[in-house]
Amino acid sequence: MPQDQAAVTAALRLEYSNGPTEGTNTKIKLLERQMYCRARFPPLRQRILLN
């Protein structure tokens, strides 16, 4: 799409990557799903710190 052209061009030209951040988000979401989405902040925080 034409409105996405600038973003795609920048993504291909720049060396910046948010891969580590996305990996952390994916890991946290996986842990939350393993806890059957009943994870409130304290138990989820404890589980993240233990991993």
N, CA, C and O atoms as a Tripos MOL2 file, in Angstrom:
@<TRIPOS>MOLECULE
protein
  204   203    51     0     0
PROTEIN
NO_CHARGES

@<TRIPOS>ATOM
      1 N           0.8410   -1.1740    0.0000 N.3       1 MET1
      2 CA          0.0000    0.0000    0.0000 C.3       1 MET1
      3 C           0.8910    1.2440    0.0000 C.2       1 MET1
      4 O           1.9480    1.2470    0.6300 O.2       1 MET1
      5 N           0.4890    2.2540   -0.6730 N.am      2 PRO2
      6 CA          1.3330    3.4510   -0.7690 C.3       2 PRO2
      7 C           1.6050    4.1160    0.5830 C.2       2 PRO2
      8 O           2.7000    4.6430    0.7840 O.2       2 PRO2
      9 N           0.6640    4.1090    1.4990 N.am      3 GLN3
     10 CA          0.8820    4.7720    2.7850 C.3       3 GLN3
     11 C           1.8950    4.0200    3.6520 C.2       3 GLN3
     12 O           2.4250    4.5880    4.6070 O.2       3 GLN3
     13 N           2.1690    2.7620    3.3350 N.am      4 ASP4
     14 CA          3.1410    1.9690    4.0920 C.3       4 ASP4
     15 C           4.5390    2.0080    3.4800 C.2       4 ASP4
     16 O           5.4770    1.4530    4.0540 O.2       4 ASP4
     17 N           4.6870    2.6370    2.3560 N.am      5 GLN5
     18 CA          5.9640    2.6120    1.6570 C.3       5 GLN5
     19 C           7.0930    3.2240    2.4890 C.2       5 GLN5
     20 O           8.1970    2.6810    2.5130 O.2       5 GLN5
     21 N           6.8380    4.3300    3.1610 N.am      6 ALA6
     22 CA          7.8830    4.9710    3.9700 C.3       6 ALA6
     23 C           8.3190    4.0560    5.1100 C.2       6 ALA6
     24 O           9.5110    3.9660    5.4050 O.2       6 ALA6
     25 N           7.3800    3.3840    5.7480 N.am      7 ALA7
     26 CA          7.7120    2.4880    6.8580 C.3       7 ALA7
     27 C           8.5220    1.2920    6.3640 C.2       7 ALA7
     28 O           9.4890    0.8910    7.0130 O.2       7 ALA7
     29 N           8.1430    0.7290    5.2400 N.am      8 VAL8
     30 CA          8.8660   -0.4190    4.6890 C.3       8 VAL8
     31 C          10.2730   -0.0110    4.2720 C.2       8 VAL8
     32 O          11.2310   -0.7430    4.5190 O.2       8 VAL8
     33 N          10.4010    1.1430    3.6470 N.am      9 THR9
     34 CA         11.7120    1.6320    3.2290 C.3       9 THR9
     35 C          12.6170    1.8500    4.4450 C.2       9 THR9
     36 O          13.7880    1.4720    4.4260 O.2       9 THR9
     37 N          12.0760    2.4560    5.4940 N.am     10 ALA10
     38 CA         12.8600    2.6880    6.7080 C.3      10 ALA10
     39 C          13.2560    1.3670    7.3600 C.2      10 ALA10
     40 O          14.3750    1.2370    7.8570 O.2      10 ALA10
     41 N          12.3680    0.3980    7.3660 N.am     11 ALA11
     42 CA         12.6660   -0.8990    7.9740 C.3      11 ALA11
     43 C          13.7890   -1.6140    7.2420 C.2      11 ALA11
     44 O          14.5990   -2.3000    7.8660 O.2      11 ALA11
     45 N          13.8450   -1.4620    5.9360 N.am     12 LEU12
     46 CA         14.8930   -2.1210    5.1620 C.3      12 LEU12
     47 C          16.2180   -1.3700    5.2150 C.2      12 LEU12
     48 O          17.2770   -1.9780    5.0600 O.2      12 LEU12
     49 N          16.1740   -0.0880    5.4270 N.am     13 ARG13
     50 CA         17.3800    0.7270    5.3840 C.3      13 ARG13
     51 C          18.0630    0.8550    6.7480 C.2      13 ARG13
     52 O          19.2910    0.9010    6.8170 O.2      13 ARG13
     53 N          17.2920    0.9120    7.8190 N.am     14 LEU14
     54 CA         17.8740    1.1340    9.1480 C.3      14 LEU14
     55 C          18.3110   -0.1780    9.7820 C.2      14 LEU14
     56 O          17.7770   -1.2420    9.4690 O.2      14 LEU14
     57 N          19.2850   -0.0890   10.6730 N.am     15 GLU15
     58 CA         19.7930   -1.2760   11.3510 C.3      15 GLU15
     59 C          19.0600   -1.5490   12.6570 C.2      15 GLU15
     60 O          19.3380   -2.5450   13.3250 O.2      15 GLU15
     61 N          18.1340   -0.6840   13.0250 N.am     16 TYR16
     62 CA         17.4030   -0.8270   14.2830 C.3      16 TYR16
     63 C          16.4840   -2.0380   14.2170 C.2      16 TYR16
     64 O          15.8250   -2.2730   13.2040 O.2      16 TYR16
     65 N          16.4410   -2.8050   15.3030 N.am     17 SER17
     66 CA         15.5610   -3.9600   15.3710 C.3      17 SER17
     67 C          14.9000   -4.0050   16.7400 C.2      17 SER17
     68 O          15.5610   -3.7770   17.7540 O.2      17 SER17
     69 N          13.6130   -4.2930   16.7810 N.am     18 ASN18
     70 CA         12.9190   -4.4430   18.0550 C.3      18 ASN18
     71 C          12.6660   -5.9220   18.3390 C.2      18 ASN18
     72 O          11.7430   -6.2630   19.0790 O.2      18 ASN18
     73 N          13.4760   -6.7930   17.7600 N.am     19 GLY19
     74 CA         13.3450   -8.2300   17.9640 C.3      19 GLY19
     75 C          13.4310   -8.6620   19.4150 C.2      19 GLY19
     76 O          12.5900   -9.4400   19.8650 O.2      19 GLY19
     77 N          14.4340   -8.1780   20.1780 N.am     20 PRO20
     78 CA         14.5110   -8.5800   21.5900 C.3      20 PRO20
     79 C          13.2770   -8.1690   22.3890 C.2      20 PRO20
     80 O          12.8160   -8.9190   23.2490 O.2      20 PRO20
     81 N          12.7470   -6.9940   22.1110 N.am     21 THR21
     82 CA         11.5440   -6.5290   22.8160 C.3      21 THR21
     83 C          10.3600   -7.4100   22.4590 C.2      21 THR21
     84 O           9.5910   -7.7940   23.3400 O.2      21 THR21
     85 N          10.2010   -7.7350   21.1910 N.am     22 GLU22
     86 CA          9.0940   -8.5870   20.7720 C.3      22 GLU22
     87 C           9.2340   -9.9850   21.3590 C.2      22 GLU22
     88 O           8.2360  -10.6140   21.7120 O.2      22 GLU22
     89 N          10.4600  -10.4700   21.4640 N.am     23 GLY23
     90 CA         10.6790  -11.7800   22.0650 C.3      23 GLY23
     91 C          10.2720  -11.8060   23.5240 C.2      23 GLY23
     92 O           9.6900  -12.7850   23.9930 O.2      23 GLY23
     93 N          10.5740  -10.7300   24.2490 N.am     24 THR24
     94 CA         10.1780  -10.6370   25.6560 C.3      24 THR24
     95 C           8.6670  -10.5920   25.7800 C.2      24 THR24
     96 O           8.0990  -11.2630   26.6410 O.2      24 THR24
     97 N           8.0060   -9.8130   24.9340 N.am     25 ASN25
     98 CA          6.5380   -9.7430   24.9710 C.3      25 ASN25
     99 C           5.9220  -11.1020   24.6830 C.2      25 ASN25
    100 O           4.9580  -11.4950   25.3400 O.2      25 ASN25
    101 N           6.4630  -11.8190   23.7170 N.am     26 THR26
    102 CA          5.9410  -13.1410   23.3750 C.3      26 THR26
    103 C           6.1060  -14.1060   24.5470 C.2      26 THR26
    104 O           5.2110  -14.9000   24.8340 O.2      26 THR26
    105 N           7.2550  -14.0330   25.2220 N.am     27 LYS27
    106 CA          7.5050  -14.9070   26.3680 C.3      27 LYS27
    107 C           6.5160  -14.6250   27.4990 C.2      27 LYS27
    108 O           5.9910  -15.5570   28.1080 O.2      27 LYS27
    109 N           6.2610  -13.3520   27.7810 N.am     28 ILE28
    110 CA          5.3190  -12.9830   28.8440 C.3      28 ILE28
    111 C           3.9100  -13.4450   28.4880 C.2      28 ILE28
    112 O           3.1980  -13.9620   29.3490 O.2      28 ILE28
    113 N           3.5000  -13.2710   27.2470 N.am     29 LYS29
    114 CA          2.1700  -13.7240   26.8250 C.3      29 LYS29
    115 C           2.0430  -15.2340   26.9330 C.2      29 LYS29
    116 O           0.9810  -15.7400   27.2980 O.2      29 LYS29
    117 N           3.1130  -15.9660   26.6200 N.am     30 LEU30
    118 CA          3.0870  -17.4160   26.7420 C.3      30 LEU30
    119 C           2.9100  -17.8250   28.2040 C.2      30 LEU30
    120 O           2.1110  -18.7090   28.5110 O.2      30 LEU30
    121 N           3.6520  -17.1830   29.1000 N.am     31 LEU31
    122 CA          3.5200  -17.4900   30.5180 C.3      31 LEU31
    123 C           2.1070  -17.1910   31.0220 C.2      31 LEU31
    124 O           1.5500  -17.9460   31.8180 O.2      31 LEU31
    125 N           1.5430  -16.0980   30.5550 N.am     32 GLU32
    126 CA          0.1910  -15.7340   30.9700 C.3      32 GLU32
    127 C          -0.8240  -16.7600   30.4620 C.2      32 GLU32
    128 O          -1.7490  -17.1290   31.1860 O.2      32 GLU32
    129 N          -0.6540  -17.2140   29.2310 N.am     33 ARG33
    130 CA         -1.5700  -18.2260   28.6960 C.3      33 ARG33
    131 C          -1.4370  -19.5420   29.4480 C.2      33 ARG33
    132 O          -2.4260  -20.2470   29.6480 O.2      33 ARG33
    133 N          -0.2120  -19.8800   29.8690 N.am     34 GLN34
    134 CA         -0.0140  -21.1090   30.6240 C.3      34 GLN34
    135 C          -0.7070  -21.0520   31.9810 C.2      34 GLN34
    136 O          -1.0330  -22.0860   32.5640 O.2      34 GLN34
    137 N          -0.9270  -19.8480   32.4750 N.am     35 MET35
    138 CA         -1.6140  -19.6740   33.7540 C.3      35 MET35
    139 C          -3.1150  -19.4940   33.5160 C.2      35 MET35
    140 O          -3.8280  -19.0250   34.4040 O.2      35 MET35
    141 N          -3.5920  -19.8570   32.3420 N.am     36 TYR36
    142 CA         -5.0090  -19.8180   31.9770 C.3      36 TYR36
    143 C          -5.5980  -18.4240   32.0850 C.2      36 TYR36
    144 O          -6.7670  -18.2720   32.4390 O.2      36 TYR36
    145 N          -4.8130  -17.4110   31.7860 N.am     37 CYS37
    146 CA         -5.2410  -16.0070   31.7770 C.3      37 CYS37
    147 C          -5.8020  -15.5520   33.1140 C.2      37 CYS37
    148 O          -6.4940  -14.5350   33.1760 O.2      37 CYS37
    149 N          -5.5220  -16.2740   34.1690 N.am     38 ARG38
    150 CA         -5.9620  -15.8590   35.4960 C.3      38 ARG38
    151 C          -4.8470  -15.1440   36.2320 C.2      38 ARG38
    152 O          -4.9560  -14.8530   37.4230 O.2      38 ARG38
    153 N          -3.7750  -14.8650   35.5110 N.am     39 ALA39
    154 CA         -2.5970  -14.2820   36.1510 C.3      39 ALA39
    155 C          -2.8300  -12.8030   36.4040 C.2      39 ALA39
    156 O          -2.9480  -12.0110   35.4700 O.2      39 ALA39
    157 N          -2.8930  -12.4510   37.6450 N.am     40 ARG40
    158 CA         -2.8750  -11.0490   38.0150 C.3      40 ARG40
    159 C          -1.4150  -10.6490   38.1270 C.2      40 ARG40
    160 O          -0.5290  -11.4830   37.9410 O.2      40 ARG40
    161 N          -1.1590   -9.4120   38.4210 N.am     41 PHE41
    162 CA          0.2180   -8.9390   38.3650 C.3      41 PHE41
    163 C           1.1750   -9.6500   39.3260 C.2      41 PHE41
    164 O           2.2420  -10.0700   38.8800 O.2      41 PHE41
    165 N           0.8590   -9.8130   40.6270 N.am     42 PRO42
    166 CA          1.8560  -10.4260   41.5240 C.3      42 PRO42
    167 C           2.2860  -11.8540   41.1270 C.2      42 PRO42
    168 O           3.4870  -12.1150   41.0650 O.2      42 PRO42
    169 N           1.3520  -12.7870   40.8560 N.am     43 PRO43
    170 CA          1.8370  -14.1210   40.4730 C.3      43 PRO43
    171 C           2.5290  -14.1400   39.1090 C.2      43 PRO43
    172 O           3.4820  -14.8910   38.9030 O.2      43 PRO43
    173 N           2.0510  -13.3230   38.1920 N.am     44 LEU44
    174 CA          2.6870  -13.2630   36.8790 C.3      44 LEU44
    175 C           4.0980  -12.6900   37.0070 C.2      44 LEU44
    176 O           5.0290  -13.1910   36.3760 O.2      44 LEU44
    177 N           4.2640  -11.6460   37.8170 N.am     45 ARG45
    178 CA          5.5750  -11.0550   38.0420 C.3      45 ARG45
    179 C           6.5200  -12.0820   38.6520 C.2      45 ARG45
    180 O           7.6770  -12.1780   38.2420 O.2      45 ARG45
    181 N           6.0460  -12.8420   39.6150 N.am     46 GLN46
    182 CA          6.8740  -13.8490   40.2550 C.3      46 GLN46
    183 C           7.3090  -14.9030   39.2440 C.2      46 GLN46
    184 O           8.4660  -15.3240   39.2430 O.2      46 GLN46
    185 N           6.4040  -15.3240   38.3990 N.am     47 ARG47
    186 CA          6.7300  -16.3510   37.4080 C.3      47 ARG47
    187 C           7.7330  -15.8360   36.3760 C.2      47 ARG47
    188 O           8.6220  -16.5690   35.9420 O.2      47 ARG47
    189 N           7.5810  -14.5680   35.9900 N.am     48 ILE48
    190 CA          8.5110  -13.9770   35.0240 C.3      48 ILE48
    191 C           9.9030  -13.8720   35.6400 C.2      48 ILE48
    192 O          10.9010  -14.1580   34.9780 O.2      48 ILE48
    193 N           9.9680  -13.4640   36.9020 N.am     49 LEU49
    194 CA         11.2720  -13.3310   37.5480 C.3      49 LEU49
    195 C          11.9610  -14.6740   37.7530 C.2      49 LEU49
    196 O          13.1910  -14.7370   37.7670 O.2      49 LEU49
    197 N          11.1970  -15.7410   37.9130 N.am     50 LEU50
    198 CA         11.7810  -17.0600   38.1020 C.3      50 LEU50
    199 C          12.2630  -17.6850   36.7900 C.2      50 LEU50
    200 O          13.0840  -18.6020   36.8080 O.2      50 LEU50
    201 N          11.7640  -17.2020   35.6670 N.am     51 ASN51
    202 CA         12.1980  -17.7390   34.3670 C.3      51 ASN51
    203 C          13.3950  -17.0420   33.8280 C.2      51 ASN51
    204 O          13.8740  -17.3830   32.7470 O.2      51 ASN51
@<TRIPOS>BOND
     1     1     2 1
     2     2     3 1
     3     3     4 2
     4     3     5 am
     5     5     6 1
     6     6     7 1
     7     7     8 2
     8     7     9 am
     9     9    10 1
    10    10    11 1
    11    11    12 2
    12    11    13 am
    13    13    14 1
    14    14    15 1
    15    15    16 2
    16    15    17 am
    17    17    18 1
    18    18    19 1
    19    19    20 2
    20    19    21 am
    21    21    22 1
    22    22    23 1
    23    23    24 2
    24    23    25 am
    25    25    26 1
    26    26    27 1
    27    27    28 2
    28    27    29 am
    29    29    30 1
    30    30    31 1
    31    31    32 2
    32    31    33 am
    33    33    34 1
    34    34    35 1
    35    35    36 2
    36    35    37 am
    37    37    38 1
    38    38    39 1
    39    39    40 2
    40    39    41 am
    41    41    42 1
    42    42    43 1
    43    43    44 2
    44    43    45 am
    45    45    46 1
    46    46    47 1
    47    47    48 2
    48    47    49 am
    49    49    50 1
    50    50    51 1
    51    51    52 2
    52    51    53 am
    53    53    54 1
    54    54    55 1
    55    55    56 2
    56    55    57 am
    57    57    58 1
    58    58    59 1
    59    59    60 2
    60    59    61 am
    61    61    62 1
    62    62    63 1
    63    63    64 2
    64    63    65 am
    65    65    66 1
    66    66    67 1
    67    67    68 2
    68    67    69 am
    69    69    70 1
    70    70    71 1
    71    71    72 2
    72    71    73 am
    73    73    74 1
    74    74    75 1
    75    75    76 2
    76    75    77 am
    77    77    78 1
    78    78    79 1
    79    79    80 2
    80    79    81 am
    81    81    82 1
    82    82    83 1
    83    83    84 2
    84    83    85 am
    85    85    86 1
    86    86    87 1
    87    87    88 2
    88    87    89 am
    89    89    90 1
    90    90    91 1
    91    91    92 2
    92    91    93 am
    93    93    94 1
    94    94    95 1
    95    95    96 2
    96    95    97 am
    97    97    98 1
    98    98    99 1
    99    99   100 2
   100    99   101 am
   101   101   102 1
   102   102   103 1
   103   103   104 2
   104   103   105 am
   105   105   106 1
   106   106   107 1
   107   107   108 2
   108   107   109 am
   109   109   110 1
   110   110   111 1
   111   111   112 2
   112   111   113 am
   113   113   114 1
   114   114   115 1
   115   115   116 2
   116   115   117 am
   117   117   118 1
   118   118   119 1
   119   119   120 2
   120   119   121 am
   121   121   122 1
   122   122   123 1
   123   123   124 2
   124   123   125 am
   125   125   126 1
   126   126   127 1
   127   127   128 2
   128   127   129 am
   129   129   130 1
   130   130   131 1
   131   131   132 2
   132   131   133 am
   133   133   134 1
   134   134   135 1
   135   135   136 2
   136   135   137 am
   137   137   138 1
   138   138   139 1
   139   139   140 2
   140   139   141 am
   141   141   142 1
   142   142   143 1
   143   143   144 2
   144   143   145 am
   145   145   146 1
   146   146   147 1
   147   147   148 2
   148   147   149 am
   149   149   150 1
   150   150   151 1
   151   151   152 2
   152   151   153 am
   153   153   154 1
   154   154   155 1
   155   155   156 2
   156   155   157 am
   157   157   158 1
   158   158   159 1
   159   159   160 2
   160   159   161 am
   161   161   162 1
   162   162   163 1
   163   163   164 2
   164   163   165 am
   165   165   166 1
   166   166   167 1
   167   167   168 2
   168   167   169 am
   169   169   170 1
   170   170   171 1
   171   171   172 2
   172   171   173 am
   173   173   174 1
   174   174   175 1
   175   175   176 2
   176   175   177 am
   177   177   178 1
   178   178   179 1
   179   179   180 2
   180   179   181 am
   181   181   182 1
   182   182   183 1
   183   183   184 2
   184   183   185 am
   185   185   186 1
   186   186   187 1
   187   187   188 2
   188   187   189 am
   189   189   190 1
   190   190   191 1
   191   191   192 2
   192   191   193 am
   193   193   194 1
   194   194   195 1
   195   195   196 2
   196   195   197 am
   197   197   198 1
   198   198   199 1
   199   199   200 2
   200   199   201 am
   201   201   202 1
   202   202   203 1
   203   203   204 2
@<TRIPOS>SUBSTRUCTURE
     1 MET1         2 RESIDUE 1 A MET
     2 PRO2         6 RESIDUE 1 A PRO
     3 GLN3        10 RESIDUE 1 A GLN
     4 ASP4        14 RESIDUE 1 A ASP
     5 GLN5        18 RESIDUE 1 A GLN
     6 ALA6        22 RESIDUE 1 A ALA
     7 ALA7        26 RESIDUE 1 A ALA
     8 VAL8        30 RESIDUE 1 A VAL
     9 THR9        34 RESIDUE 1 A THR
    10 ALA10       38 RESIDUE 1 A ALA
    11 ALA11       42 RESIDUE 1 A ALA
    12 LEU12       46 RESIDUE 1 A LEU
    13 ARG13       50 RESIDUE 1 A ARG
    14 LEU14       54 RESIDUE 1 A LEU
    15 GLU15       58 RESIDUE 1 A GLU
    16 TYR16       62 RESIDUE 1 A TYR
    17 SER17       66 RESIDUE 1 A SER
    18 ASN18       70 RESIDUE 1 A ASN
    19 GLY19       74 RESIDUE 1 A GLY
    20 PRO20       78 RESIDUE 1 A PRO
    21 THR21       82 RESIDUE 1 A THR
    22 GLU22       86 RESIDUE 1 A GLU
    23 GLY23       90 RESIDUE 1 A GLY
    24 THR24       94 RESIDUE 1 A THR
    25 ASN25       98 RESIDUE 1 A ASN
    26 THR26      102 RESIDUE 1 A THR
    27 LYS27      106 RESIDUE 1 A LYS
    28 ILE28      110 RESIDUE 1 A ILE
    29 LYS29      114 RESIDUE 1 A LYS
    30 LEU30      118 RESIDUE 1 A LEU
    31 LEU31      122 RESIDUE 1 A LEU
    32 GLU32      126 RESIDUE 1 A GLU
    33 ARG33      130 RESIDUE 1 A ARG
    34 GLN34      134 RESIDUE 1 A GLN
    35 MET35      138 RESIDUE 1 A MET
    36 TYR36      142 RESIDUE 1 A TYR
    37 CYS37      146 RESIDUE 1 A CYS
    38 ARG38      150 RESIDUE 1 A ARG
    39 ALA39      154 RESIDUE 1 A ALA
    40 ARG40      158 RESIDUE 1 A ARG
    41 PHE41      162 RESIDUE 1 A PHE
    42 PRO42      166 RESIDUE 1 A PRO
    43 PRO43      170 RESIDUE 1 A PRO
    44 LEU44      174 RESIDUE 1 A LEU
    45 ARG45      178 RESIDUE 1 A ARG
    46 GLN46      182 RESIDUE 1 A GLN
    47 ARG47      186 RESIDUE 1 A ARG
    48 ILE48      190 RESIDUE 1 A ILE
    49 LEU49      194 RESIDUE 1 A LEU
    50 LEU50      198 RESIDUE 1 A LEU
    51 ASN51      202 RESIDUE 1 A ASN
